[in-house]
Amino acid sequence: MVGCRHNAKNTLPKNYLYFAEKNGAEIRAEVEVTDVRPSTGKYEVTHQTSTSLFKSKQTVRANNVIFSAGVMGTMKLLLNLRDVKKSLPNLSGRLGTMVRTNSEGLLGSVARKSDINYSEGVSISSIYNFDEMTRIEPVRYPDGSSLMRFLAAPLIDTDVSVPMRLLKFIGWALTHPIDFLKALFLPGWAHNVTILLVMQHADNRMRFRIGRSLFTLFRTGMVADEEPGYEINAQVKGSHEVTREFAKRTNGVALGSVGENLLGMPTTAHILGGAPIGKNADDGLVDENFAVHNYEGLYIIDGSIMPANPGVNPSLTITALAEYAMSKVQSKK
Ligand SMILES: Cc1cc2nc3c(=O)[nH]c(=O)nc-3n(C[C@H](O)[C@H](O)[C@H](O)COP(=O)(O)OP(=O)(O)OC[C@H]3O[C@@H](n4cnc5c(N)ncnc54)[C@H](O)[C@@H]3O)c2cc1C
């Protein structure tokens, strides 16, 4: 989560991007694609610098374009191109549906004593099957990498209203001042913390669309809605019990997160879906080889094509789907 400090071999610049460059690909870093539109039998892809203050635009022409901007990037771009810029107006109405969260919860425990250094070792080295549906991974961070604490909150069950949860939080801080300081302010958080990453393959869904909300500061942008019949619970079933037990056994303070436990909003690092697979554009955004319906030569290959919650960390499954997709593309004779 904070990057490897030990020269990890398995990073993109050393595997896929390295081989892509060896095979003749030109990699343009620090650019954001802002438009893709059909133009005389090809596609025109416009991109602009993403890190400098003064944006300079460039356009490339291509027979084939693969969208791989991750769920948040690909959905935002495609919704924009269909509904705002109208560059790809015939994208399926299914775009942005069936978005999933891996039924994920981020909880944890901060040890009250610092005699054990929980930050040493591999970040994730074990997985625990809590029940048929639920996998839990203890996660650690290198000493000094305590940024995640700004997402942390005391573990409060979400069966009461949001104002009541905030009151409980204040009550807890006043009655447990040392725990409060240890969990949220005192240095050495990464040294003492074990994050419990809870994932379920239970189905849940939401939808993305272009709209306005508090999160877009009421400007036009991508917003999320519930998908009827598929509620996403902020509190993952069983997760609070396990976290409390873990905290008890390690003399720790049980933690939840601000989004989940205080505001009742599901939180995920594993956002998936939004490009459903279907036989035609009424059924799905892409076909079984991830080619976009109604636009020959366009493909989507990233977390957006994941058709279900795997209930475990998803990046290798996304990679496998990408390898599968590439195996379907004919090589140049
Ligand atoms: C904190 C954290 C920890 C995680 N830990 C794990 C883990 O331990 N194991 C695991 O399996 N998974 C983990 N995941 C999930 C995993 O990282 C994602 O599921 C996976 O990276 C998604 O792959 P992707 O190819 O869909 O998108 P990404 O890997 O997100 O790649 C998309 C890329 O497109 C770029 N982009 C976006 N918009 C544009 C645009 N318009 N133009 C050009 N470029 C654009 C983005 O900057 C990004 O570089 C973690 C996720 C997070 C956030």
The ligand as a Gaussian input file, in Angstrom:
#p B3LYP/6-31G(d) Opt

LIG

0 1
 C       -4.352000       0.881000      -1.042000
 C       -4.626000      -0.309000      -1.940000
 C       -4.053000      -1.542000      -1.659000
 C       -4.296000      -2.645000      -2.471000
 N       -3.687000      -3.838000      -2.175000
 C       -3.874000      -4.898000      -2.986000
 C       -3.220000      -6.129000      -2.743000
 O       -2.446000      -6.292000      -1.793000
 N       -3.455000      -7.167000      -3.612000
 C       -4.311000      -7.055000      -4.669000
 O       -4.490000      -8.026000      -5.407000
 N       -4.950000      -5.893000      -4.912000
 C       -4.755000      -4.816000      -4.111000
 N       -5.397000      -3.640000      -4.356000
 C       -6.333000      -3.569000      -5.506000
 C       -5.568000      -3.435000      -6.815000
 O       -4.588000      -2.410000      -6.675000
 C       -6.547000      -3.051000      -7.915000
 O       -7.640000      -3.950000      -7.933000
 C       -5.851000      -3.103000      -9.267000
 O       -4.676000      -2.289000      -9.276000
 C       -6.777000      -2.605000     -10.354000
 O       -6.108000      -2.749000     -11.585000
 P       -6.581000      -1.939000     -12.845000
 O       -5.682000      -2.316000     -13.958000
 O       -8.048000      -2.091000     -13.012000
 O       -6.378000      -0.388000     -12.491000
 P       -5.160000       0.405000     -11.856000
 O       -4.098000      -0.502000     -11.349000
 O       -5.796000       1.384000     -10.936000
 O       -4.535000       1.159000     -13.107000
 C       -5.225000       2.200000     -13.760000
 C       -4.210000       3.240000     -14.210000
 O       -4.839000       4.141000     -15.132000
 C       -4.482000       5.479000     -14.813000
 N       -5.549000       6.359000     -15.328000
 C       -6.756000       6.655000     -14.793000
 N       -7.460000       7.482000     -15.597000
 C       -6.662000       7.711000     -16.691000
 C       -6.824000       8.490000     -17.875000
 N       -7.965000       9.175000     -18.148000
 N       -5.790000       8.540000     -18.762000
 C       -4.638000       7.835000     -18.534000
 N       -4.438000       7.069000     -17.418000
 C       -5.443000       7.011000     -16.520000
 C       -4.342000       5.470000     -13.306000
 O       -3.543000       6.550000     -12.892000
 C       -3.699000       4.093000     -13.055000
 O       -2.296000       4.195000     -13.166000
 C       -5.163000      -2.521000      -3.577000
 C       -5.739000      -1.279000      -3.869000
 C       -5.473000      -0.185000      -3.070000
 C       -6.108000       1.152000      -3.426000

